[in-house]
């Protein structure tokens, strides 16, 4: 996860597919670290940012590594979680809409 500070002190953490997979896969070598970082970000009130392409890639990785149920649960959780999505292209918006995720700018 990359961390940055932008506009008026708003703190953002960019979440990528390796972070999502590590959080969900207890056998991943980075699972413990991912959980610690996730908790620290939540406790520090960071806003989480990801992209529609990261969600799509994460879904594919989770589907392959952990199965259909975990992949579906991931999409449901991301859809209702504290994430903001970046979608700057028509193709990107289509992917987001295909996963029934809100598009926020």
Secondary structure, DSSP 8 states (H G I E B T S, - for coil): -EEEEETTTEEEEE--HHHHHHHH-TTSTTHHHHHHHHHHHHHTT-EEEEEHHHHHHHHHHHHHHH-HHHHHHHHHHHHHSSEEEE--SHHHHHHHHHTT-----
